C-alpha cells in the first residue's frame, strides 16, 4: 500500500492511496479462497469548504457461489462454479455552505463480468449476480 499526502503552505491538502491486497474468504464448501483486490484513492481539497475524491478498484474472484443441480433427493446444491471480476470508479464531492450544512454528491460506476467455470452446471449461468454495468448518482443536501 502506498500512502502519500501533500499539504500546501495555506493548509489545503491532497491525498493519494494505492495498493494491491489478497484477502482470503471461505467458499461454499468451507475452503479458503483468495480474492485479489487493487485500487487507488485520490482526494483533493482546494479550499477549506470543499473537497473532491476519486476511488478506483479492480477485483478478481475465483470461487463465487453457484446453484448446481443436486442429487436425486435435493433439487439443487450450492457450489463455487462462478468466477469473475469487478471494476469501476467512484467520484464524490462536498461543499460546506455554512458550518452546519454540507452538500454532498457522487457518481459510481460498477462493472461486473462473471462466467461459469468449465465444470459448473449452474442453471442461471451466473446471471443471478448480474453482468451489466451499474451506475448510481447520489445527491445528499
N, C-alpha and C positions, 0 to 999 in steps of 0.2 A: 504494500500500500504506500502510495506517495501522497504526502500532505504538504501543501505549500500555501503560505499566507503572505500577501503583500499589504502593507499599511502605508498610506501616504502621510506626509507631514501634518495634514489637516485632520487626520484620524480616520478618513474613509478607507475602505479596505476591499480586497478581492481575495477569494479563497479558491483553491483547486485541490481536488482529491481524485485519485485514480488508483485502480488496483485490480487484481485477479485473486480469487479465492476458490477453494474447493471445500464444499460443505458435504457432510455425509448424512443421508437421511435413510429411514427404514422403508423398505419396499413392502408390497402387499404380502409377500411370503416371509417377512421378518428379516430378510437380508439387508445388509447395509450397502447403500449405493452412493457413488459420488455425484455431486451436482456442481458443475463448473459455472462460476459467475464472474463477469467482468463488467467494468463500467467506469464512469467518471462523473464528477460533480463539480460544477463551477458556480460560484456566487460572486456577484459584483455589486458593491454598494457605492454608487457615485455621490450620494448625499446621505445625510443622516435620516432623512424622511423616507427614502425608498431603496429597494434592492431588486435585483434580478437574479434568477438562478436557472441553471440548466443541468439536468441529470440524464445520462445515457446509460444503457445497460444491454448486455448480451448474455444469455444463459443457455446452457446445454444440459439436457436431461436425457438419460439413457433408459430409465425404467419407470414410465408413467403408468398408473393403474389402467387396466383394461378390463372389459367384461367378456369373458371367454365362455364357450359352450361348456356346460357341466356334464358330470357323469349321468347315467340314466335316472337317478333319483332326483338330482338337482337340475333345474333348468339352466343355471349359469353359475360361474365361479369368478373370482377376481384374480387377475394376473398382472404382470408387468410387461404387457405386449406393445406398448406405445413408446416411441422415442420422439424427441423434438427439440426445438429451440425457440426462444422468445427474444425479441429485441425491440428497442424503442427509445423514446426520449420523453422527458417532461420539462416543460418550460413554465416558470412561475414568476410573478412579480407582486410587489406590495408597495403601497404608498400610504404614509401616515398623514391624514388630513389635519388632525389635531391630536393631542396627547392621548385621547381615549377612543379614537376612531381610526382604524386602518382598513383600507381597501385591499383585497387580495384577488388575484386572478391566476388562472393557469390553463395549460393545454397539455394533454397527454396523448401520445401515440404508442400503441402496443401492437406488435405483430407476433402471432403465434404460427409456427409451422410444425405440425405434428404428422407422424406417419406410423404405420404399423411395422412391427418387426417381422421378419420373414416367417417365424413360427406362430405368429398370433392369428387367431380366428375371431377377433373382436367383431361382433355383428354391426357395430357402429362405425367401424373403420377409423376409430379415434376421433370421429366427428363430434362426439358429445362434448369435447373440450374446445371446440371452435378453432378454425384455421383462418378466419377472416381478420382483417385489421380492426382494432378497437380504438376509437378516438373519443376523447371526452374533453369538454370545456367546463371550467369552474369559475364562477364569479361569486365572491363572498364579501358583501358590503359590511 
